[in-house]
Amino acid sequence: IFLTNTIGLVQAFIIGEDFLGNDDVCLVLGDNIFHGSELQNLSAKAGQTVKNESKAIVFGNYMKDPERYGVVAFDKSGKAYDLEEKPESPKSKYAVTGLYFYDSTVTQRARELKPSPRGELEITDINNVYLKKNTLAVKVLDSGTAWLDTGTFGSLMQAGQFVQAIEERQGLKIGSIEEAAYRSGFITKEQVYKLAAPLLKSGYGENLMKL
């Protein structure tokens, strides 16, 4: 792993440069949770748009405390014109979520980026590079999509309660990669059984068997 004294989310593209090669990339923050029936279609469309149009796509979400995040401002036509990282006086109530799609040029752009006053390679700065070149699209998540940032003790507790409520009331598992792979046709029913077998003593394994 290549590390420098500089930190920040953008460093992920520099560390993973050999792995990414000339491919487009999707970055999801590890402390973010997304849940909604349209997420799969939304992500697929975003990936296709990035591939066909060589641009970047990020998602905005209405928040009562946008100053905790990167904030996006829209003009009267609904087009994004400004991005700020944790501003004291936000220009809008829309925070940029931790789900990002970029074309293959993001690695080179990351290497050209200068650290912020905080000494970090800011994800908002890389988004602004795309914005200034008119190659950044900001999609607003609809009210049926939940975005949870678990970066604080309070928000982590809220996320846990949200997941518990959904799973207990609906009998579904949030974040099951085996289920997602099966429903997407990447693995077979027999492979699901094989993956579930060592986990039968847990509720997770039982849930896989019920698929």
Residue pairs with C-beta under 8 A, 6 or more apart in sequence:
1 15
2 14
2 15
2 17
3 15
4 11
4 14
6 115
6 119
6 120
6 121
7 119
7 120
7 121
8 115
8 116
8 120
8 121
8 122
8 123
9 27
9 29
9 120
9 121
9 122
9 123
10 110
10 113
10 121
10 122
10 123
10 125
10 126
11 110
11 121
12 27
13 20
13 25
13 27
13 102
13 106
13 107
13 110
14 107
14 110
14 111
14 121
17 107
20 104
20 107
21 104
22 104
23 104
24 47
24 50
24 51
24 101
24 102
24 103
24 104
25 101
25 102
25 104
25 106
26 43
26 46
26 47
26 99
26 100
26 101
26 102
27 99
27 100
27 102
28 34
28 98
28 99
28 100
29 98
29 99
29 149
31 98
31 149
31 150
31 151
32 97
32 98
32 99
32 147
32 148
32 149
32 150
33 146
33 147
33 148
33 150
33 159
33 162
33 163
33 174
33 175
34 97
34 99
34 145
34 146
34 147
34 148
35 145
35 146
35 148
35 162
35 166
35 174
36 141
36 142
36 144
36 145
36 146
37 144
38 142
38 144
38 145
39 145
42 59
42 139
42 141
42 145
43 99
43 101
46 57
46 101
46 139
47 101
49 55
49 57
49 101
49 137
50 56
50 57
50 101
50 102
50 103
51 103
53 135
54 103
54 105
54 135
55 103
55 130
55 135
55 136
55 137
56 100
56 101
56 102
56 103
56 106
56 127
56 130
56 135
56 136
56 137
57 100
57 101
57 136
57 137
57 138
57 139
58 72
58 96
58 97
58 99
58 100
58 101
58 127
58 136
58 137
58 138
58 139
59 96
59 97
59 99
59 138
59 139
59 140
59 141
59 147
60 72
60 80
60 94
60 95
60 96
60 97
60 138
60 139
60 140
60 141
61 94
61 95
61 97
61 140
61 141
61 147
62 93
62 94
62 140
63 69
63 93
63 94
63 95
64 93
66 90
66 92
66 93
66 94
66 95
67 86
67 87
67 88
67 89
67 90
68 86
68 95
68 149
69 86
69 95
69 96
69 149
70 83
70 84
70 85
70 86
70 95
70 96
70 123
70 124
70 127
71 83
71 84
71 85
71 86
71 87
71 90
71 91
71 92
71 94
71 95
71 96
72 80
72 82
72 83
72 92
72 94
72 95
72 96
72 138
73 80
73 81
73 82
73 83
73 84
73 91
73 92
73 94
74 80
74 81
74 92
74 94
74 138
75 81
80 131
80 136
80 137
80 138
81 131
82 91
83 96
83 124
83 127
83 128
83 131
84 90
84 91
84 124
85 116
85 122
85 124
85 125
94 140
96 124
96 127
96 138
97 141
97 147
97 149
98 149
100 123
100 127
102 126
102 130
103 135
106 126
109 126
109 129
109 130
110 121
110 126
113 121
113 122
113 125
113 126
113 129
115 121
116 122
116 125
127 136
130 136
141 147
146 162
148 155
148 158
148 159
148 162
149 155
150 156
150 159
163 174
166 172
166 174
167 173
167 174
171 207
173 179
173 204
173 207
176 204
176 207
176 208
178 187
178 192
178 195
178 196
178 208
179 207
179 208
179 211
181 187
182 188
182 189
182 191
182 192
182 211
187 195
189 211
192 208
192 211
193 209
195 208
196 205
196 206
196 208
196 209
197 205
198 205
199 205
199 208
200 206
200 209
